[in-house]
Amino acid sequence: MYEAKLKEEERLREEEAKRTGKAAPASKAAPKKAGKDEKPVLDVPKLPIPQVTFFLSEIGNKYVRERSFDELAARMMEAPAAEGEEKQAD
């Protein structure tokens, strides 16, 4: 896509130069893409993927659930840290 745009701009510059009678300015060489030969680092930790389950509500609506109700309930039942404890942790 980028190369097509550059070619189109070059063609427009040449047409403009023909109409005005001036020489077309020399286009700059495209910069080489650095690091194309380098391989990406794939030694990153992988996060566990939550199991996705589908279910219908009592009135027939379709829903997607990524966590079990036990996980949600456990998280909701945890007491939030007091403001004094949060500031000390930071």
N, C-alpha and C positions, 0 to 999 in steps of 0.2 A: 504494500500500500504506500509506504513511504517512498519507495523507489519510483513508483508510477507518478507520484506527485512531483518528484524532482525532474523526471523526464518531461512532464507537462510544463513545468516552469521554464525549463531550458528551451522547449519548443516555442513558448510564448516570447521569450527573450529574443530568439532568432527572428521571429516574425516582426517584432518591434524594431529590430535593427534593420531589417530589409525595408520597412516602411519609412524610417527616418533617414536611412542612408549611412548611419553610423555603424561602426564595427560592434559586434556583440561583445559584452564584457566576458572575459574568461571565467568559466565557472570553476569553483573550488572543487578539489577532489573530495569525495565522500570520506569522512573519517573511518578508519578501520574499527571494527567492533572489537574492543578489548575483552579478553577473557573468554572468547568463544571456544577455545580449545580446553579451557579449564573445566574440570568436572565439579558439580555441586557437592557440598558436604552433606551426606545423608545420615551422619551419626547423631541424630537428634532423638530425644526420648519420645516415645509414642504414648499418647493419651488413650485411656480406655474408651471405647465407643459404647455409649449407652444403648441398651436394647430398646428398640422402638416397637411398641405394641399398638394395635388398633382396637378400638372398642366403640360400642354404641351406647348412647345414654338411654335412660328410661323412656324418653320420648322419641327415640329413634335417630338422634343426631349422631354423625360420625365424628370421632375424635382420634387424635394421635397422642400417645403417652410415651415419653422418653424415660421416665423414672417410675419406679413402683411407688405405690401409696405409702409403703413403709418408709422409704427414703424421704419422701416429702414430709411425712408426719414427724420423723425423727429430727429433721432440720427445723421444722416449725416449733418443736417443743424445746429446742435449745434456747437457753436464756441469753439475750444479747449482753455483750460485755458492757460493764459500766463505763461511763465517759472517762473516769480517772484511770481505769485499766487500759483503755485504748490509747490515751496520751502517753502512758509509760511505755507501751509496746512500740510506739513510733519513735 
